[in-house]
Each structure stands twice: as structure tokens, then as C-alpha cells.
Amino acid sequence: MVDQKSTILVETAPIMGVVWQRWTGKRRTMALAAACSAGLFAPPAHAATQNASVNANVVKPLTLTSLQNLDLGTITLKLGTWSGATVGISRAGVFSCNATNLVCTGLAQVARYNVTGTNKQTITISAPSVTMVNQGDATKTLTLVLDSPGTIQLTSSGAPGNNFDIGGSIALSSTTASGTYQGTFNVTADYQ
């Protein structure tokens, strides 16, 4: 057994003959630590390098502005017992009214929005269906199914932006309560 104060004879450089040195415990410990760590920090024997490219697409923030509200006009229910009669306006502005069971009057119009952002970017438009509530009896509702464009491509950066329309339709029956039905729908625009 050897303690740190012992003297150890170390053989070095056998190529040139035998050289004897006296190492005390502290020098011996440092030499052993250096020899052990040399293998840990050595460069890899067969390193390989491969290049990769990097891209960053910077876009302007989107702005979304409401220009006009969706309106289905005035709808009069005809007598009889029936269901599934629809009234709607497509996002292209085509109005439809089931004339067999309904009389539709007044000016119907699509909802119109304007979006600005970065030119030539594709924008995703989402607008989920909305519950319209009878203003005279909150227990009576209609579901407005929206017709949105899904995606649009911006044709300019910033103003004037692009306008897009959203339509919608409701289904009525002979038992639909009379009154004014109102609802608010959320339209979201995001870069694709």
C-alpha cells in the first residue's frame, strides 16, 4: 500500500532507455488525472461535417376590419305544417329563399371584411356557425351556418388589402317563433 507521502519510482520514455524519477503523491495524482482526461477530450477520430440552410419568412401583422353586416332580410312563414325551409345568401351574394313555405322581402346582404398583411401570402379565414337568439324570447334560437371563403391570397402589402365576403343560411319550420333573431359571429384571419 502506498500513501500520498510515499516516493514512487516511475519508468518513462522507454525508447531512450530507462529514466527513473521520484514523484511525490501530489505530482503523481496530477499526472494520473492528466493521463486519464486526455482520452476524454481528444477529437473524434472520424469527424464529419454537413451544411444545412436556414430560412426565415418575416410577414407584416394581419389587420381584419368589418365593412358590413350579414342580413337575411324579412322572412314571412306561410301557413301549414312543414320543416327544413332554408333562407340564405352565399358568399358570392346569391340569395335563396324557399318560396314554397316562405316569403322573403327586404335587402339581403353578405358580411364583408377587409384584411391587410404581406403581399402574396395565403390567409386562412375561419368563421364557425353561430346561434341566433330571438330578441323577444331568449329560449328560441336559430343556427346560422356560415359560408366563408376558407382561404384568400393577399394581392398587396398593407393598404388597400383584400375584401372578402361571408354568407350564411338558416333553416326554418312552421313552428319557428316570430321575432328578430340576432347573433354575433367571430371571423378569424391567420397566415397559412
N, C-alpha and C positions, 0 to 999 in steps of 0.2 A: 504494500500500500504506500502511496506517495501523497504527502501533504503539500500545500502550496509553498512551503518554505524549503522544500527539498530541491536538490540540484539534479537535473536530468541531463544526460548526455544525448544529443541528437545528432544523427548522421545526416549530412546534407551533401548535395552535389556529388553523387557517386561517379559521375563522368570524369571528374578531375582527381579522383582519389577520395579518401575519406577525410573529412574535416570534422573535428569534434568541437562542439560549442557548449558552453554552460548557459542554460536558460533557467531563470528562476520561475516560480509559479505564475507571476503576473504576465511576464513576457510569453510564457508557454500558452496561457489561456488566450491571449490576444492572437497569437499565431494560429492556434487551432480554430478560433472563430473566423478569422480571415480566410482560412483554407476552406472551411465549410460553406461560407457565404459566397465564395467565388463561383461555385456551381449554380447557385440560385439566381444570380444576377447576370449570368452570361447571356449574350444574344442568342436567339434561336439559330439552330444550325441551318435551317432551310426556310427562311422568311420569304413571304410572297406579298406583292403589292398589287392592288386593283383600284382603279379610279372609278368614281361614281359622280354623276352630275346632280345638280341641285337646282330646283326651280322655286320661285315664289310669285304668286299671282296676287297683286295688290289691286283692290277694287274700291270704288267710292261707296259710301254708305247709301243704302236704299232709302228713298222717301216715298211714302204712299199717301195720296190725297184723294178724298172722296169728292166727286164733282156733282153727282146727282143720285137720288134715292130710287130704289126699286118700287114700282107702283103697278098693281094689277087692276086698278080702276074700281068700278062699282059692279057688283055681281048680284043679280036677282035670281032667286031659286024659283023654278016652275013647280006647279002642283004635281002631286003623285008621290009614289014611293020609289026611290031609286038611290043608287050609291055609285061612287067611283067617278064622278064627273070632274074633269080637271080643267083648271084655268091656269094659263102660264104664258110666259114670254121667254123666248130663247135668248141667249147672249147675243145672237145676231139681230135681235129686235123683232122676231116673228111672233105675233100674238096668236094664242089659240084659246078658244072657248067652246065647250061642249054645248052647242046650240040646242040640242035635244032637251036638255034639262035646265039650261041656264040662259039668262040674258045678260050680256056684258056690255057696259057702257063706260064712258069716261076715257081719259087718256092713259093708256098703259105705257110704261117706260122701264127700260133696263136700269140697273145701278151702273154708274160709270165711275171709274177710278183713273188716276194718273200715277205712274211710277217713274222715278228717275234713279239713275245709278251710273254704271260704267258701260260704255258702248260695246255692242256685240256680245254681251253676256246673256245667258239664258236665265230667266226668272221663273221660279215655281210659284203659282198662285193657288192658294187653298182657301176654300170657303165652305165650311160644313153646313149641313141643314140646320134650320132654326125653328124653334117653336114660337108661333104667333099666338098671342093671348087676346081673347075678347075683352075689350076695354069696359064693357058693361057687366061681364061675369067672368072672373078670372079662372073659373073651373072649366071654361070652354076654350079649347085650343085647336089650332091647325098646324100642320107641319109643312113648312116651305122647303122644298128640295131645290137647292141652288144649281145653276148651270154656269160653271166658271171655265175659263179657257185652259186651265191646267198649267200651261207654260206659255211664256212670251219671250221674244228676243228683243233686247233693247237696241234701238237704232240711233241713239245719241248718248253722249256723256252729259249728265246734268240736264238742264232745260233744253228743249221742251219736254223730254221724256216720252213715254208711250201711254196712250189711253187704252183701257180695256174695259169690256162690259161684262156684267154678270146678270143672268136671268134667273128665273125660278118658276116653280109651279106648285099649286096646292090642289088637293083632292077634296071634293065636297060631296055631301049626300043630302037627301031631302030633310034629314033631321039636324043639319048644321044650324046652330043657333045664329040668329041675326045679330049684327053689331059690327063695330070696327075692330078688326084684328091687327095688332101691331107686334113687331118683333125687331130685334137688332141682331144682325149677323156680323161675325168677325171675318175680315178678309186679311190674309197674311201673304206677304210677298217676301221671297228669300232667294238668294243666289243658288243655282243648282250645282 
